[in-house]
């Protein structure tokens, strides 16, 4: 409960008791004496009363006295006249007693008040908080930033791995925070703001907390969405309050997570409703960035995975001066990240960190942390003393391909089709040069709609792909459908995912990479969003090319896909015997590893066949 609210409640309780006490004191000051009813009647007979007042519960009389003297009053509880006449016969003093209703009266006052405050505290106040009132009307404009001191963060650069370049950029910030006065001895100034950019799960927030932990300064953390509430002007007020709090604790770090929720480009979506509140909040943030001096010891850190939608005014020099890319780690980075997380688990002696890193290309830091946790859970489930390499392999398969569906039973015909489909992928991949190595083939259903899968892994990180490699990738993707055509002379719906991926690759080759001879070295479509997936497909009105060019693009894409399919058919027809033998063994064992596949291919093709194996990408049937 808020401290102010506690004080107000106690004030109300004391006021009620004060009124009751004043009433008692006032009644006592009236010189009223309570006497038995029989004595009251005696005073009447003796003529000692000058005035009588009768109510429904009592009878009151004023005693005769000297003029100028203070009047004396007597009061008696009324007795039923018939009963009083009967009692007078016996000459015994009698009176009526009334029940003490003080407690009842007090409760009749207090209970409604208590009920009202309870309803307000537990219902109305919570509803108000959900609607943006915060902790009360006086706290609407207060910042919701969580303050982490160095003892609370307990995060240093030793806990961050795989992003050495980003750490090197931020070590300069740490040095400035430790010694803000002497850092500008050569005339340099620290950047006002540092923007951490990268895909989700790469450790942007962890890096910011590590900076605070290394420098030992207060760490103000808030999400960009927390600035926007239902009241106009609240966001701007919270921005002001946040910077005021930080200035009082300088040197300090202000960290705004998910900056895109606050710093979206103004007027980017006209006709979609008003954005005045968000724009006011953004304008206040811009003015605060212009207003504070870096020499005060304040550093503004922010993180986003959507830099393309940020307002240009926010990214200009003098505001967010420096952008630091926190990308997915390479193989060396994944090894370093795994070393950090493996310290917290009981690992068996046969676990090779480099092998795990080779199986996880494209994994972010959060993905690797989840991988270690999943492997530990699998080992715990089977009652092992330590986490083995097989546990990590199964955890990777679960993350990449999905959960095993042991209760999904396929009929014999479907199992045979799936087996030939997956072996088609594997056989084509192992027959082409410079292709990723086949790690495992399985016909055990996984995930949603996946009846089988083929996992490939790279032996090294790749950043460029040639035209020939992309064409071979198309051939591998269409190897499953080609196997169905060669063996069964019909096709199934199992290749839907393969066809979609092949079509995307072929269209990118034509429209983005300039790999179509008939269309020249021209980019006809923009590059999709880097961190959060592809942009929406362009409509006909957004196209920058003619209908004739669109027809040529479609023809070029189809030509690439058809050529890849014919190449896959040719390979599988030449190796039909090996395909049949491998598919038959896959039907018996349900899962074949890379070594077993190599043995089968060697038996069928001879030692001169390229058997290189290499990328953790799963193709689902």
TORPA-617100 format. One line per 2 residues: for each residue x, y, z of C-alpha. Coordinates in nm, 3 decimals. Layout:
<recs>
X:Y:Z; ...
</recs>
This chain:
<recs>
0.000:0.000:0.000; 0.119:0.353:-0.081
0.252:0.547:0.223; 0.022:0.841:0.152
-0.277:0.611:0.143; -0.185:0.466:0.486
-0.171:0.817:0.634; -0.511:0.912:0.489
-0.680:0.603:0.633; -0.543:0.671:0.982
-0.661:1.033:0.958; -1.015:0.912:0.882
-1.016:0.665:1.173; -0.889:0.925:1.421
-1.150:1.176:1.301; -1.435:0.931:1.367
-1.313:0.855:1.719; -1.263:1.227:1.784
-1.625:1.304:1.695; -1.753:1.031:1.924
-1.541:1.154:2.215; -1.661:1.511:2.164
-2.020:1.394:2.176; -1.958:1.218:2.508
-1.787:1.525:2.655; -2.072:1.751:2.542
-2.334:1.529:2.698; -2.144:1.516:3.023
-2.123:1.896:3.035; -2.501:1.934:3.048
-2.529:1.842:3.427; -2.772:1.562:3.359
-2.831:1.306:3.638; -2.980:0.966:3.563
-3.231:0.854:3.833; -3.473:0.560:3.871
-3.819:0.599:3.724; -3.975:0.564:4.070
-3.764:0.857:4.197; -3.875:1.065:3.898
-4.239:1.009:3.991; -4.159:1.105:4.351
-4.005:1.433:4.229; -4.330:1.499:4.044
-4.542:1.439:4.353; -4.319:1.665:4.562
-4.335:1.942:4.298; -3.957:1.964:4.254
-3.973:1.970:3.872; -4.033:2.288:3.675
-4.039:2.126:3.328; -4.084:1.773:3.191
-3.986:1.642:2.848; -4.113:1.304:2.731
-3.955:1.101:2.448; -4.017:0.749:2.323
-3.735:0.605:2.536; -3.682:0.834:2.833
-3.842:1.116:3.035; -3.644:1.427:3.126
-3.713:1.689:3.388; -3.564:2.022:3.499
-3.524:2.077:3.873; -3.648:2.400:4.032
-3.370:2.620:4.164; -3.269:2.975:4.241
-3.269:3.228:3.960; -2.926:3.275:3.802
-2.807:2.936:3.917; -2.711:2.665:3.662
-3.007:2.444:3.584; -2.997:2.082:3.691
-3.158:1.806:3.486; -3.270:1.460:3.576
-3.350:1.183:3.329; -3.506:0.839:3.370
-3.576:0.561:3.128; -3.947:0.525:3.062
-4.140:0.235:3.212; -4.466:0.104:3.078
-4.746:0.294:3.270; -4.937:-0.025:3.357
-4.622:-0.187:3.490; -4.525:0.128:3.680
-4.869:0.144:3.851; -4.835:-0.219:3.960
-4.482:-0.171:4.094; -4.580:0.136:4.301
-4.795:-0.085:4.520; -4.490:-0.253:4.668
-4.293:0.065:4.751; -3.976:-0.060:4.589
-3.763:0.176:4.373; -3.773:0.069:4.013
-3.627:0.185:3.685; -3.589:0.069:3.323
-3.257:-0.039:3.179; -3.167:0.015:2.816
-2.934:-0.205:2.618; -2.587:-0.059:2.555
-2.584:0.021:2.185; -2.252:0.209:2.175
-2.069:-0.078:2.007; -2.349:-0.133:1.760
-2.354:0.234:1.667; -1.977:0.234:1.628
-1.984:-0.069:1.401; -2.265:0.082:1.196
-2.029:0.371:1.126; -1.708:0.177:1.075
-1.823:-0.127:0.877; -1.947:0.071:0.573
-1.626:0.272:0.576; -1.411:-0.042:0.593
-1.615:-0.204:0.315; -1.578:0.103:0.097
-1.200:0.118:0.142; -1.169:-0.255:0.075
-1.361:-0.226:-0.250; -1.148:0.070:-0.351
-0.820:-0.099:-0.265; -0.882:-0.437:-0.427
-1.109:-0.357:-0.721; -1.120:0.003:-0.828
-0.750:0.063:-0.771; -0.647:-0.246:-0.968
-0.875:-0.153:-1.254; -0.725:0.194:-1.251
-0.373:0.054:-1.267; -0.464:-0.158:-1.569
-0.612:0.146:-1.741; -0.298:0.350:-1.689
-0.362:0.536:-1.364; -0.052:0.375:-1.211
-0.032:0.390:-0.834; -0.269:0.685:-0.812
-0.352:1.010:-0.981; -0.038:1.173:-0.842
0.188:0.910:-0.996; 0.057:0.920:-1.353
0.365:1.097:-1.482; 0.616:0.908:-1.272
0.868:0.687:-1.444; 0.831:0.310:-1.414
1.204:0.254:-1.458; 1.353:-0.024:-1.251
1.669:0.086:-1.076; 1.942:-0.178:-1.063
2.249:-0.104:-0.859; 2.576:-0.283:-0.925
2.509:-0.523:-0.636; 2.176:-0.609:-0.792
2.288:-0.670:-1.149; 2.578:-0.903:-1.066
2.651:-0.916:-1.439; 2.995:-0.840:-1.584
3.162:-0.881:-1.921; 3.274:-1.228:-1.811
2.909:-1.337:-1.832; 2.884:-1.213:-2.192
3.045:-1.417:-2.468; 3.036:-1.440:-2.845
3.009:-1.063:-2.906; 3.368:-0.948:-2.861
3.334:-0.654:-3.102; 3.031:-0.516:-2.917
3.207:-0.560:-2.582; 3.507:-0.367:-2.711
3.280:-0.078:-2.813; 3.114:-0.071:-2.471
3.436:-0.097:-2.270; 3.496:0.263:-2.369
3.166:0.356:-2.203; 3.274:0.177:-1.886
3.603:0.367:-1.877; 3.417:0.696:-1.914
3.173:0.615:-1.634; 3.457:0.525:-1.399
3.643:0.847:-1.474; 3.413:1.104:-1.643
3.630:1.406:-1.559; 3.961:1.289:-1.701
3.827:1.111:-2.005; 3.802:1.423:-2.220
4.157:1.543:-2.167; 4.221:1.543:-2.543
3.902:1.726:-2.628; 3.690:1.419:-2.706
3.344:1.365:-2.568; 3.155:1.048:-2.505
2.866:0.956:-2.733; 2.536:1.074:-2.590
2.360:0.758:-2.688; 2.458:0.407:-2.789
2.206:0.198:-2.985; 2.240:-0.180:-2.965
2.102:-0.333:-3.285; 2.057:-0.701:-3.355
1.819:-0.996:-3.386; 1.616:-1.110:-3.084
1.803:-1.317:-2.828; 2.158:-1.204:-2.912
2.224:-1.050:-2.570; 2.156:-0.677:-2.610
1.994:-0.637:-2.268; 2.261:-0.854:-2.109
2.532:-0.630:-2.256; 2.367:-0.318:-2.113
2.346:-0.474:-1.767; 2.708:-0.586:-1.796
2.813:-0.225:-1.862; 2.638:-0.119:-1.541
2.793:-0.405:-1.350; 3.143:-0.325:-1.474
3.114:0.046:-1.402; 2.937:0.001:-1.066
2.679:0.274:-1.137; 2.298:0.285:-1.105
2.120:0.119:-1.393; 1.781:0.257:-1.497
1.599:0.004:-1.713; 1.263:0.057:-1.883
1.084:-0.076:-2.189; 0.979:0.161:-2.464
0.617:0.048:-2.439; 0.594:0.159:-2.072
0.606:0.525:-2.171; 0.272:0.514:-2.351
-0.050:0.513:-2.148; -0.413:0.606:-2.202
-0.365:0.971:-2.092; -0.221:1.229:-2.329
0.109:1.368:-2.206; 0.187:1.084:-1.966
0.466:0.945:-2.185; 0.642:1.280:-2.209
0.612:1.328:-1.833; 0.766:0.988:-1.770
1.058:1.066:-1.999; 1.125:1.387:-1.802
1.093:1.203:-1.470; 1.331:0.928:-1.586
1.606:1.171:-1.681; 1.555:1.370:-1.360
1.599:1.053:-1.153; 1.912:0.960:-1.345
2.067:1.308:-1.308; 2.032:1.287:-0.931
2.223:0.955:-0.931; 2.487:1.049:-1.192
2.703:0.883:-1.307; 2.435:0.642:-1.418
2.309:0.443:-1.717; 1.964:0.480:-1.872
1.863:0.173:-2.072; 1.554:0.177:-2.295
1.467:-0.169:-2.425; 1.257:-0.213:-2.741
1.321:0.144:-2.853; 1.110:0.088:-3.165
0.793:0.101:-2.951; 0.883:0.457:-2.854
1.090:0.585:-3.147; 0.883:0.475:-3.448
0.914:0.714:-3.740; 0.661:0.997:-3.710
0.391:1.002:-3.972; 0.502:0.671:-4.113
0.149:0.533:-4.133; -0.091:0.808:-4.233
-0.460:0.734:-4.221; -0.418:0.468:-3.952
-0.536:0.680:-3.657; -0.377:0.944:-3.439
-0.022:0.915:-3.311; -0.007:1.241:-3.118
0.073:1.077:-2.785; 0.361:0.870:-2.926
0.495:1.168:-3.116; 0.486:1.386:-2.803
0.676:1.119:-2.612; 0.933:1.092:-2.890
0.970:1.472:-2.908; 1.034:1.483:-2.533
1.300:1.213:-2.566; 1.467:1.411:-2.847
1.470:1.726:-2.638; 1.617:1.539:-2.339
1.892:1.399:-2.562; 1.969:1.751:-2.682
1.955:1.892:-2.330; 2.185:1.675:-2.122
2.562:1.708:-2.114; 2.761:1.383:-2.142
3.007:1.526:-1.891; 2.739:1.487:-1.626
2.814:1.115:-1.628; 2.491:1.001:-1.794
2.496:0.740:-2.069; 2.188:0.645:-2.268
2.177:0.288:-2.398; 1.894:0.154:-2.611
1.820:-0.173:-2.786; 1.605:-0.260:-3.085
1.565:-0.536:-3.342; 1.384:-0.310:-3.589
1.623:-0.022:-3.669; 1.465:0.037:-4.010
1.147:0.186:-3.858; 1.316:0.428:-3.615
1.274:0.801:-3.666; 1.571:0.955:-3.854
1.583:1.241:-3.603; 1.655:0.988:-3.331
1.951:0.836:-3.513; 2.128:1.155:-3.616
2.465:1.255:-3.478; 2.438:1.419:-3.137
2.163:1.186:-3.013; 2.238:0.823:-3.076
2.590:0.881:-3.196; 2.695:0.518:-3.206
2.525:0.203:-3.331; 2.664:-0.129:-3.214
2.565:-0.443:-3.403; 2.501:-0.744:-3.180
2.463:-1.016:-3.441; 2.422:-1.392:-3.417
2.752:-1.547:-3.312; 2.984:-1.737:-3.543
3.129:-2.077:-3.456; 3.397:-1.930:-3.228
3.135:-1.714:-3.058; 2.902:-2.011:-3.009
3.186:-2.204:-2.844; 3.245:-1.916:-2.603
2.873:-1.887:-2.523; 2.841:-2.261:-2.467
3.141:-2.252:-2.232; 2.960:-1.994:-2.019
2.637:-2.193:-1.998; 2.801:-2.536:-1.961
2.962:-2.422:-1.634; 2.617:-2.438:-1.475
2.547:-2.799:-1.583; 2.694:-3.141:-1.507
2.859:-3.234:-1.836; 2.989:-3.578:-1.931
3.349:-3.623:-2.043; 3.251:-3.715:-2.399
3.088:-3.380:-2.469; 3.277:-3.189:-2.740
3.186:-2.820:-2.735; 3.318:-2.764:-3.087
3.092:-3.038:-3.222; 2.788:-2.883:-3.055
2.883:-2.543:-3.198; 2.914:-2.700:-3.545
2.561:-2.840:-3.512; 2.407:-2.504:-3.420
2.472:-2.247:-3.697; 2.233:-1.953:-3.681
2.161:-2.004:-3.310; 2.154:-1.690:-3.098
2.280:-1.667:-2.741; 1.929:-1.724:-2.607
1.890:-2.028:-2.833; 2.214:-2.178:-2.702
2.108:-2.118:-2.341; 1.780:-2.293:-2.418
1.971:-2.577:-2.586; 2.181:-2.643:-2.275
1.869:-2.636:-2.059; 1.682:-2.877:-2.289
1.977:-3.118:-2.291; 1.995:-3.107:-1.911
1.621:-3.178:-1.890; 1.656:-3.477:-2.124
1.942:-3.618:-1.914; 1.743:-3.566:-1.594
1.441:-3.738:-1.747; 1.638:-4.054:-1.823
1.804:-4.054:-1.478; 2.160:-3.987:-1.596
2.439:-3.855:-1.376; 2.565:-3.611:-1.639
2.456:-3.458:-1.971; 2.598:-3.650:-2.265
2.656:-3.558:-2.629; 2.353:-3.765:-2.730
2.137:-3.543:-2.505; 2.261:-3.235:-2.690
2.195:-3.401:-3.026; 1.838:-3.486:-2.928
1.786:-3.134:-2.791; 1.903:-2.985:-3.123
1.667:-3.211:-3.316; 1.382:-3.112:-3.088
1.452:-2.740:-3.140; 1.515:-2.764:-3.515
1.266:-3.030:-3.622; 1.015:-3.031:-3.335
0.893:-3.282:-3.080; 0.870:-3.649:-3.172
0.513:-3.763:-3.242; 0.534:-4.125:-3.127
0.158:-4.167:-3.133; 0.132:-4.058:-3.499
0.113:-4.391:-3.684; 0.156:-4.396:-4.060
0.023:-4.670:-4.282; 0.285:-4.881:-4.468
0.241:-4.694:-4.796; 0.291:-4.353:-4.636
0.599:-4.474:-4.446; 0.748:-4.601:-4.771
0.681:-4.270:-4.949; 0.834:-4.072:-4.661
1.140:-4.300:-4.651; 1.210:-4.257:-5.025
1.142:-3.883:-4.997; 1.397:-3.829:-4.720
1.655:-4.057:-4.878; 1.612:-3.858:-5.199
1.721:-3.545:-5.011; 2.014:-3.724:-4.849
2.138:-3.905:-5.159; 2.129:-3.591:-5.377
2.305:-3.387:-5.106; 2.583:-3.647:-5.074
2.622:-3.671:-5.452; 2.678:-3.301:-5.519
3.005:-3.117:-5.447; 3.042:-2.849:-5.177
2.710:-2.929:-5.010; 2.635:-2.932:-4.639
2.696:-3.270:-4.482; 2.398:-3.489:-4.395
2.393:-3.537:-4.021; 2.080:-3.750:-3.977
1.781:-3.882:-4.170; 1.465:-3.995:-3.992
1.108:-4.094:-4.072; 0.986:-4.042:-3.716
0.717:-3.770:-3.731; 0.813:-3.444:-3.558
0.650:-3.110:-3.504; 0.334:-3.002:-3.683
0.282:-3.195:-4.005; 0.643:-3.312:-4.037
0.638:-3.682:-4.127; 1.016:-3.704:-4.160
1.325:-3.486:-4.172; 1.677:-3.459:-4.304
1.927:-3.257:-4.099; 2.237:-3.106:-4.257
2.510:-2.915:-4.081; 2.795:-2.698:-4.214
3.156:-2.762:-4.133; 3.225:-2.387:-4.129
3.039:-2.058:-4.122; 2.947:-1.923:-4.465
2.874:-1.563:-4.554; 2.868:-1.582:-4.933
2.715:-1.832:-5.174; 2.790:-1.863:-5.543
2.537:-1.920:-5.816; 2.645:-2.283:-5.850
2.599:-2.347:-5.477; 2.249:-2.197:-5.483
2.158:-2.410:-5.783; 2.283:-2.721:-5.603
2.075:-2.620:-5.300; 1.769:-2.613:-5.526
1.855:-2.962:-5.648; 1.878:-3.092:-5.289
1.546:-2.931:-5.195; 1.372:-3.096:-5.489
1.543:-3.433:-5.433; 1.250:-3.558:-5.222
0.989:-3.495:-5.490; 1.223:-3.634:-5.755
1.257:-3.958:-5.554; 0.879:-3.992:-5.533
0.853:-3.941:-5.910; 1.128:-4.191:-5.992
1.003:-4.467:-5.762; 0.624:-4.427:-5.756
0.570:-4.227:-6.079; 0.348:-3.989:-5.884
0.383:-3.695:-5.647; 0.238:-3.619:-5.303
0.176:-3.321:-5.078; 0.485:-3.404:-4.874
0.705:-3.171:-5.081; 0.503:-2.856:-5.013
0.762:-2.705:-4.778; 1.048:-2.797:-5.013
0.877:-2.632:-5.311; 0.811:-2.314:-5.111
1.177:-2.286:-5.005; 1.302:-2.362:-5.355
1.071:-2.100:-5.504; 1.194:-1.835:-5.258
1.559:-1.911:-5.336; 1.499:-1.905:-5.713
1.306:-1.575:-5.694; 1.580:-1.416:-5.483
1.841:-1.531:-5.738; 1.645:-1.357:-6.014
1.513:-1.042:-5.844; 1.781:-0.961:-5.583
2.109:-1.131:-5.679; 2.107:-1.060:-6.054
2.173:-1.427:-6.144; 1.938:-1.447:-6.443
2.115:-1.397:-6.777; 1.803:-1.272:-6.951
1.732:-0.996:-6.697; 2.074:-0.846:-6.642
2.248:-0.717:-6.326; 1.943:-0.541:-6.185
1.774:-0.568:-5.844; 1.400:-0.575:-5.900
1.296:-0.619:-5.534; 1.423:-0.474:-5.207
1.607:-0.674:-4.945; 1.373:-0.803:-4.673
1.396:-0.693:-4.310; 1.723:-0.809:-4.169
1.626:-0.911:-3.819; 1.255:-0.988:-3.810
1.184:-1.180:-4.125; 1.074:-1.086:-4.472
0.880:-0.777:-4.566; 0.526:-0.813:-4.698
0.513:-0.927:-5.058; 0.489:-0.629:-5.295
0.159:-0.568:-5.469; 0.117:-0.482:-5.832
0.098:-0.109:-5.752; 0.434:-0.117:-5.568
0.621:-0.292:-5.847; 0.904:-0.103:-6.009
0.902:-0.303:-6.332; 0.667:-0.361:-6.624
0.437:-0.648:-6.698; 0.680:-0.775:-6.960
0.961:-0.779:-6.701; 0.734:-0.955:-6.451
0.667:-1.225:-6.713; 1.042:-1.266:-6.773
1.100:-1.294:-6.397; 0.838:-1.567:-6.368
0.990:-1.753:-6.662; 1.341:-1.726:-6.516
1.227:-1.854:-6.176; 1.043:-2.145:-6.332
1.345:-2.228:-6.549; 1.572:-2.247:-6.242
1.331:-2.470:-6.051; 1.261:-2.700:-6.349
1.632:-2.736:-6.422; 1.701:-2.826:-6.056
1.423:-3.085:-6.061; 1.561:-3.246:-6.379
1.910:-3.263:-6.226; 1.770:-3.432:-5.915
1.583:-3.683:-6.134; 1.902:-3.760:-6.328
2.106:-3.824:-6.010; 1.844:-4.052:-5.856
1.790:-4.250:-6.173; 2.163:-4.320:-6.192
2.170:-4.425:-5.826; 1.838:-4.608:-5.815
1.987:-4.922:-5.659; 2.151:-4.724:-5.380
1.827:-4.534:-5.323; 1.627:-4.857:-5.285
1.879:-5.011:-5.047; 1.908:-4.699:-4.828
1.530:-4.649:-4.816; 1.479:-5.013:-4.715
1.726:-4.976:-4.426; 1.565:-4.648:-4.322
1.227:-4.824:-4.306; 1.376:-5.084:-4.073
1.575:-4.854:-3.842; 1.362:-4.534:-3.881
1.672:-4.320:-3.818; 2.013:-4.321:-3.991
2.314:-4.118:-3.881; 2.582:-3.963:-4.096
2.825:-4.257:-4.064; 2.561:-4.514:-4.161
2.464:-4.306:-4.462; 2.825:-4.275:-4.572
2.865:-4.653:-4.547; 2.557:-4.716:-4.763
2.665:-4.461:-5.022; 3.018:-4.604:-5.033
2.878:-4.951:-5.094; 2.659:-4.830:-5.373
2.867:-4.558:-5.539; 3.228:-4.639:-5.470
3.493:-4.436:-5.304; 3.515:-4.168:-5.576
3.176:-4.014:-5.486; 3.191:-3.681:-5.293
3.079:-3.761:-4.943; 3.146:-3.430:-4.769
2.890:-3.349:-4.509; 2.815:-3.001:-4.362
2.440:-2.675:-4.183; 2.179:-2.729:-3.913
1.883:-2.677:-4.143; 1.596:-2.922:-4.126
1.372:-2.993:-4.418; 1.031:-3.115:-4.321
0.824:-3.353:-4.524
</recs>
